[in-house]
Amino acid sequence: MQEPLLQNIQSPADVKRLSREQLPQLCQELRQLMIETTAKNGGHLASNLGVVELTVALHRIFDSPQDTIVWDVGHQCYAHKILTGRRERFSTLRRKDGLSGFPKPQESVHDSFVTGHSSTSVSAASGMARAKTLKKDPHTTIAVIGDGAFTSGLAYEAINNAARSGDRLIVILNDNKMSISKNESSLARYLSNIRSTPNYFKMKDSVQAACLKLPLVGKPLERGLYKLKSLAKTVLYGSNFFEDLGFRYLGPVDGHDLNQLCSVLSRAKTLDRPIFLHVETQKGKGYSYAEENPGEFHGTSGFDIETGKGKAPSASFSDEFGKYLTEFAAENDKICAITAAMASGTGLDKFAKEYPSRFIDTGIAEG
């Protein structure tokens, strides 16, 4: 594979030196390298393909490792690893003595936190952000968490604590409507209904700045308009859960539009308060087989790039378990199946189709 841009990327500083027009090509090269490597070595492909533009934008706008990025679960960190000086070793991904498939501080100063477990990122990032505040460090801490992981109570405890902290924390919700299986949670339905746009925030900031320039009456007028705006927004659109907690909500933003991403991240970087940024992405973006079947390409042991077919297909323990459980359920109507957002990973897809009333998906609930 030809990598005219990627071969010159040794650190995030090199991403900053590229022109805006070169960034789409960089994203294409990142995707191609990830596809070729996971086809040989196996790994998490669909989730990584979905965050390529977001990762490029983060490293273009922020200054890692001074600005800290925490990847929830961590199986979407491949582009991050490649852009932070590990491209030449990427062929060793998941091999003995090779690169880890997850963030690993022993590998790089750019990996701030060991992940692999779901829903811990916001808690970890909150602590890091508070430490920066106490040390009078002006840099930002960023947590990137998926909508599947965000169903966990651990994540809500963290945002409840962080929202009114005043720390320089950005929580980025990577909303791809998936965890491993399709996200069917109440949160997923809620996220599909909340909307705000960059133009709205630009107008809001302009009005606020104009009010504050007025002598004597400026501050009271700004406070009055804020209360009026909040009341009108609640009446017209209903409340926004994240703003009600104390975050400044931005989004949703197209997670594959680099111009939008760079613009909103630049904006978020200037705000001296906790930010909740809602980014919509497509799992498997850029590889048709992964786009069509993101669950199958969530984790793969290897595949043929041209056909998308996995290597040496054989029945797994989960496949056999799901098969026999479905057969037993036909004879016993007391049998129910429970999964935590992993119907396909636990072999329960067929059970869910055959007995939907006895299939319970709790969403991710780790801690």
Secondary structure, DSSP 8 states (H G I E B T S, - for coil): ---TTGGG-SSHHHHHHS-GGGHHHHHHHHHHHHHHHHHHH-B--HHHHHTHHHHHHHHHHS-TTTSEEEESSSTT-HHHHIIIIISTTGGGTTSTTS--SS--TTT-TT--S---STT-HHHHHHHHHHHHHHTT----EEEEEETTGGGSHHHHHHHHHHTTS---EEEEEEE-SBSSSB--SHHHHHHTT----HHHHHHHHHHHHHHHHSTTTHHHHHHHHHHHHHHHHHHHH---HHHHHT-EEEEEEETT-HHHHHHHHHHHHH-SS-EEEEEE--TTTT-HHHHH-TTTTTSBS-B-TTT--BSS----HHHHHHHHHHHHHHH-TT--EEESS-TTTTT-HHHHHH-GGGEEE------
